[in-house]
């Protein structure tokens, strides 16, 4: 057996490697490859494009707090998650010494840890990160018994619904489908909006339904469990019923998060499962938001006439619908964790800067300016946060009963396989798809065959 990749990468840290990295990545126009100017050490913090200004504000605040010992510089990655992952992977494989810290999608933890691209958090620092952090987001940063990231922000889905069409929100998916079909029979808005296009969103929908039914896709040691019990059959049956119902949105098979938001704002949807950004959107004037949505008549139908009543006046939230009436839904959470690169400079300073970047003040800034819920439990009692997030209590409750996506280095391949199998959802045959899903996921875990 060869030497572990992780230990090899650790010995390669240092400025001489920066020259090699710049040569290897010249075509990508890597920034920061010139000789470092004299002054305090620079901690480069590579972040997602969404929320970059808030992350930059955090970098400035942590530079000031460092009092001259180091400078934190925010660097922006591409907008799309896949492009972010690809750029970071290329840099880290090449041993780029300019990458010190990075925002890691919660799905990358196992992959980056196994590849030796990120440092495990030392026990004392891991304990500091865990203190006061919600358990759901913290779990996304754990792998094989170690902490590999510091939860920076998180995300979860709620049920958003119209009180004029559903005075009491549905408790289960069965109930919601029945309510939707009853509205359709009355000629009223009836759509149930969710993420069903062939991308990560449909994999998340399935995972939430699966775990809410008591199932699991893959164990942390790589065992495929998707066909263990009836949970996968329940999950795929719900997906098929939502998509094939006469009350369904005909464009559901291509719908992503923003599509559901727009259908609700247009007055066509009665229900949507989506992230908290939809509430901010409907309360924000155009062109940045929905401006309250379209006008609705006395029956609740959209109209061009100024009736004095808009969608926002009947817009409300509730817990994510259950699969099992006796079991709260376990919503698959998202968000970013801060990873410390194995190829960067001073690791101790990087860990210190990471803890600063996700402290209370910076998480509040990220929440109020970038629209991403915090991972620190105490912030949910902060009036400044509650004002920006009226659904704060439902968000916190959802996070406390959350599920995470499978902790496996093969997650990206698994998600692609799931999205291919489950789309279009109206054509799902639960009896046929569950055994096939188990086979395809097994192949993805073992890196066999071709990813669709």
C-alpha positions in Angstrom: 0.0 0.0 0.0 1.2 3.5 -0.8 1.6 6.3 1.7 -1.7 8.0 2.8 -2.5 11.0 0.7 -3.3 13.1 3.7 0.2 12.8 5.3 1.9 13.4 2.0 0.0 16.6 1.5 0.8 17.8 5.0 4.5 17.6 4.3 4.1 19.6 1.0 3.0 22.8 2.7 5.1 25.9 2.1 5.9 28.7 -0.3 8.0 26.7 -2.7 4.9 24.8 -3.7 3.2 28.0 -4.6 5.5 28.3 -7.7 4.5 24.8 -8.8 0.8 25.5 -8.2 1.0 28.7 -10.2 2.6 26.9 -13.1 0.0 24.1 -13.1 -2.9 26.5 -12.9 -1.7 29.3 -15.1 -4.4 28.6 -17.6 -6.9 29.2 -14.9 -5.4 32.6 -14.0 -4.9 31.8 -10.4 -4.8 34.9 -8.2 -2.2 35.5 -5.5 0.7 33.6 -7.1 3.1 36.5 -6.9 5.6 36.8 -4.1 4.0 37.8 -0.8 4.7 41.4 0.2 6.2 42.1 3.6 3.7 42.4 6.4 1.5 40.2 8.5 0.6 36.7 7.2 -2.3 36.7 4.8 -5.1 34.2 5.4 -7.0 33.7 2.1 -10.7 32.9 2.6 -12.3 31.4 -0.5 -16.1 31.8 -0.4 -19.2 31.2 -2.5 -20.2 34.1 -4.7 -23.7 34.4 -3.0 -23.1 36.4 0.2 -19.6 37.4 -0.8 -20.0 40.9 0.5 -21.1 39.6 4.0 -18.1 37.2 4.0 -15.8 40.1 3.0 -17.2 42.1 5.9 -16.4 39.2 8.2 -12.9 39.1 6.8 -12.4 42.8 7.5 -13.7 42.4 11.1 -11.4 39.5 11.8 -8.4 41.4 10.4 -9.2 44.2 12.8 -9.6 41.7 15.7 -6.2 40.1 14.8 -4.6 43.4 15.7 -1.8 43.1 13.2 -1.0 39.4 13.7 -2.6 38.4 10.3 -4.9 39.7 7.6 -7.9 37.8 6.3 -8.6 38.4 2.6 -11.9 37.2 1.1 -11.7 35.6 -2.3 -14.8 34.9 -4.4 -15.4 31.5 -6.0 -17.8 30.9 -8.9 -21.6 31.2 -8.3 -22.6 27.6 -9.1 -21.8 25.0 -6.4 -20.3 22.5 -8.9 -18.0 25.2 -10.2 -16.9 26.1 -6.7 -16.1 22.5 -5.9 -14.2 22.0 -9.2 -12.1 25.1 -8.7 -11.2 24.2 -5.1 -10.4 20.6 -6.1 -8.0 21.8 -8.9 -6.2 24.2 -6.5 -6.0 21.7 -3.7 -4.8 18.8 -5.9 -2.1 21.2 -7.2 -1.1 22.0 -3.6 -2.0 25.7 -4.0 -0.5 27.3 -0.9 -2.7 30.4 -1.3 -5.8 28.5 -0.3 -6.0 28.7 3.5 -9.8 28.7 4.3 -12.8 27.8 2.2 -16.5 27.6 2.4 -17.4 24.0 1.9 -20.9 22.8 0.9 -22.1 20.4 3.6 -22.0 17.6 1.0 -18.2 17.9 0.5 -17.1 17.0 4.0 -16.4 13.3 3.5 -14.9 13.8 0.0 -12.5 16.6 1.0 -11.5 14.7 4.2 -10.8 11.4 2.3 -8.8 13.3 -0.4 -6.6 14.9 2.3 -7.5 18.4 1.3 -8.7 19.7 4.7 -7.3 19.5 8.2 -9.2 17.7 11.0 -10.0 20.2 13.8 -7.8 19.6 16.9 -9.7 18.4 19.9 -9.6 21.6 21.8 -10.7 23.7 18.9 -13.4 21.2 17.9 -14.8 21.5 21.4 -14.9 25.3 21.0 -16.7 25.0 17.7 -19.3 22.6 19.1 -20.1 24.8 22.1 -23.4 26.6 21.3 -23.7 25.2 17.8 -26.9 23.5 16.7 -26.4 19.7 16.4 -27.8 19.4 12.9 -25.3 21.8 11.3 -22.5 20.4 13.4 -23.3 16.9 12.2 -22.7 18.0 8.6 -19.1 18.8 9.5 -18.3 15.4 11.2 -16.9 12.4 9.4 -15.5 9.2 10.8 -15.6 10.5 14.3 -13.7 13.8 13.6 -14.7 17.4 13.0 -13.6 18.6 9.6 -15.2 22.0 9.4 -16.7 24.8 11.4 -20.4 25.4 10.6 -20.7 28.9 9.2 -24.4 29.0 8.1 -27.1 26.5 7.4 -30.5 26.2 5.7 -33.7 24.2 5.9 -37.0 24.0 4.2 -40.4 24.8 5.6 -44.0 24.5 4.3 -45.2 27.8 2.8 -48.9 28.0 2.2 -51.9 30.2 1.6 -54.2 30.7 4.5 -57.1 31.6 2.3 -56.9 28.3 0.6 -55.8 26.2 3.6 -56.9 27.9 6.9 -55.1 25.1 8.7 -51.8 23.9 7.1 -51.6 20.2 6.2 -49.7 18.0 8.7 -48.7 15.3 6.2 -47.9 14.8 2.5 -51.1 12.7 2.2 -53.2 15.5 3.7 -51.5 18.1 1.5 -52.1 16.0 -1.7 -55.8 15.6 -0.8 -56.2 19.3 -0.1 -54.5 20.2 -3.4 -56.8 18.0 -5.3 -59.9 19.4 -3.6 -58.8 22.9 -4.5 -58.3 21.8 -8.1 -61.8 20.4 -8.3 -63.1 23.8 -7.2 -61.1 25.6 -9.9 -58.8 27.2 -7.3 -55.0 27.5 -7.2 -53.8 24.0 -6.2 -50.1 23.5 -7.1 -47.7 21.9 -4.6 -44.3 23.3 -5.5 -41.1 21.5 -4.7 -37.7 20.9 -6.4 -38.2 18.1 -8.9 -35.8 19.0 -11.8 -33.0 16.7 -12.6 -30.4 18.2 -10.2 -29.5 18.2 -6.5 -32.9 19.5 -5.5 -34.7 16.3 -6.4 -32.1 14.3 -4.5 -32.7 16.4 -1.4 -36.5 16.0 -1.7 -36.1 12.2 -1.9 -33.6 12.2 1.0 -35.9 14.2 3.2 -38.9 11.9 2.5 -36.7 8.8 3.0 -35.3 9.9 6.4 -38.7 11.2 7.5 -40.1 7.7 6.9 -37.3 6.3 9.0 -35.0 5.2 6.2 -31.4 5.9 5.2 -29.6 6.0 1.9 -26.0 5.0 2.7 -24.3 4.5 6.1 -21.1 6.3 7.0 -19.1 3.1 6.3 -20.5 2.9 2.8 -23.2 0.3 3.3 -26.2 0.9 1.0 -29.4 0.9 3.0 -31.9 2.5 0.6 -33.9 -0.8 0.1 -33.8 -1.7 3.8 -37.5 -1.5 4.8 -40.4 0.4 3.3 -39.2 3.9 3.7 -37.9 4.3 0.1 -41.2 2.9 -1.3 -43.1 5.5 0.8 -40.8 8.3 -0.4 -41.0 7.5 -4.1 -44.7 6.9 -3.9 -45.2 10.4 -2.5 -43.1 11.9 -5.2 -45.0 10.1 -7.9 -48.4 11.1 -6.5 -47.4 14.8 -6.2 -46.2 14.9 -9.8 -49.0 12.9 -11.4 -51.9 14.5 -9.6 -54.4 16.4 -11.8 -53.8 19.3 -9.4 -50.0 19.3 -10.0 -47.9 22.0 -11.7 -47.3 20.7 -15.3 -43.8 22.2 -15.1 -42.9 20.4 -11.9 -40.3 18.1 -13.5 -38.1 21.1 -14.4 -38.8 23.1 -11.2 -36.0 24.4 -9.0 -36.2 26.6 -5.9 -36.8 29.9 -7.7 -39.5 28.4 -9.9 -41.6 27.4 -6.9 -41.2 30.9 -5.4 -42.5 32.5 -8.7 -45.5 30.2 -9.0 -46.5 31.0 -5.4 -46.0 34.8 -6.0 -48.1 34.5 -9.3 -51.0 33.0 -7.3 -50.9 29.6 -8.9 -49.6 27.5 -6.0 -51.4 26.7 -2.8 -48.3 25.1 -1.1 -44.6 25.1 -1.6 -41.8 23.4 0.3 -38.8 25.8 0.1 -36.1 27.7 1.9 -36.7 30.9 4.0 -35.6 33.1 1.1 -39.1 32.9 -0.3 -40.5 35.0 2.6 -37.9 37.7 2.1 -38.6 37.7 -1.6 -42.4 38.2 -1.3 -41.8 41.0 1.1 -39.3 42.8 -1.1 -40.3 45.3 -3.8 -39.4 44.7 -7.4 -37.0 44.2 -9.1 -35.3 42.4 -6.3 -38.4 40.7 -4.9 -42.0 39.7 -5.6 -43.4 42.9 -4.1 -46.2 41.0 -2.3 -47.1 38.8 -5.3 -50.0 39.2 -7.6 -53.5 40.5 -6.7 -56.1 37.8 -5.8 -59.9 37.9 -6.0 -62.4 37.0 -3.2 -62.1 33.3 -4.1 -58.3 33.4 -4.1 -57.7 33.3 -7.8 -55.0 35.6 -9.3 -56.3 38.7 -11.1 -54.9 41.7 -12.9 -57.4 43.9 -11.1 -56.3 45.9 -8.0 -58.4 44.2 -5.4 -56.3 45.5 -2.5 -55.3 42.0 -1.5 -52.1 40.3 -2.6 -50.5 36.9 -2.1 -48.4 38.3 0.8 -51.6 39.0 2.8 -52.4 35.2 2.9 -48.8 33.9 3.0 -47.8 31.8 6.0 -45.4 29.1 7.1 -45.6 25.8 9.0 -43.5 22.8 9.7 -42.4 20.6 6.7 -45.1 18.0 6.1 -44.6 14.6 7.7 -44.5 11.2 5.9 -45.5 9.3 9.0 -48.2 11.1 11.0 -46.5 10.1 14.2 -43.0 11.1 13.2 -41.8 14.8 12.7 -40.2 15.4 9.3 -36.4 15.3 9.2 -35.6 17.9 6.7 -32.3 17.6 4.8 -30.2 20.7 5.7 -27.8 22.7 3.6 -25.3 25.4 4.3 -21.5 26.0 4.4 -18.8 24.9 6.8 -15.4 26.5 6.9 -12.6 24.1 6.0 -8.9 24.6 6.7 -6.7 23.6 3.8 -3.9 21.1 4.1 -2.0 23.1 1.5 -2.1 26.6 3.0 0.3 28.5 5.2 0.1 28.8 9.0 -2.5 26.2 10.1 -2.8 27.6 13.7 -3.6 31.1 12.4 -6.1 29.6 9.9 -8.0 27.8 12.6 -8.1 30.9 14.7 -9.3 33.0 11.8 -12.0 30.4 11.0 -13.4 30.6 14.5 -13.5 34.4 14.2 -15.3 34.3 10.8 -18.1 32.2 12.3 -18.5 34.1 15.6 -21.8 35.5 16.7 -21.3 39.0 15.1 -20.3 37.6 11.7 -23.0 34.9 11.7 -25.6 37.6 12.4 -24.2 39.7 9.5 -24.4 36.6 7.2 -28.0 36.0 8.3 -29.3 39.5 7.9 -27.3 40.6 4.9 -26.8 37.3 3.0 -30.0 35.6 3.9 -28.5 32.4 5.4 -29.7 31.1 8.8 -27.0 30.9 11.5 -25.6 27.8 13.2 -25.3 29.3 16.7 -28.3 28.4 18.8 -28.1 31.6 20.8 -28.7 33.8 17.7 -32.2 32.5 17.3 -33.1 34.5 20.5 -31.6 37.7 19.1 -34.2 40.3 18.2 -32.1 41.5 15.2 -32.3 38.0 13.8 -35.9 37.5 14.6 -36.8 40.7 12.9 -35.2 39.5 9.6 -36.6 36.0 10.0 -40.2 36.0 11.2 -40.2 32.2 10.8 -37.2 31.9 13.1 -38.9 29.5 15.5 -40.0 27.1 12.8 -36.5 27.3 11.2 -34.9 26.4 14.6 -37.3 23.6 15.3 -36.6 22.1 11.8 -32.9 22.3 12.3 -33.2 20.5 15.7 -34.8 17.5 13.9 -32.8 17.7 10.7 -31.2 15.0 8.5 -27.9 15.3 6.7 -27.1 14.0 3.3 -25.1 10.7 3.1 -21.6 11.0 4.5 -19.7 9.4 1.8 -16.9 10.6 -0.6 -19.1 9.3 -3.4 -22.0 11.7 -2.6 -21.7 13.7 -5.8 -22.0 10.6 -7.9 -24.9 9.3 -5.8 -26.8 12.5 -6.2 -26.4 12.4 -10.0 -27.6 8.8 -10.1 -30.7 9.7 -7.9 -31.6 12.8 -10.0 -31.4 10.7 -13.1 -33.6 7.9 -11.7 -36.2 10.1 -10.1 -36.8 12.5 -12.9 -39.5 12.9 -14.2 -41.2 12.1 -10.9 -44.6 11.5 -12.5 -43.1 8.4 -14.2 -41.8 6.8 -11.0 -42.8 3.2 -10.4 -41.9 2.6 -6.7 -41.9 -1.2 -7.0 -39.4 -1.0 -9.9 -37.3 2.0 -8.9 -36.3 1.0 -5.4 -34.4 -2.2 -6.2 -32.8 -0.4 -9.2 -31.8 2.5 -7.0 -30.1 0.2 -4.6 -28.0 -1.3 -7.4 -27.1 2.1 -8.9 -26.2 3.6 -5.6 -24.0 0.6 -4.8 -22.2 1.1 -8.1 -21.7 4.8 -7.4 -20.3 4.1 -3.9 -17.9 1.6 -5.5 -17.0 3.9 -8.4 -18.3 1.4 -10.9 -19.8 2.1 -14.2 -20.6 5.5 -15.8 -22.4 8.3 -13.9 -25.4 9.5 -16.0 
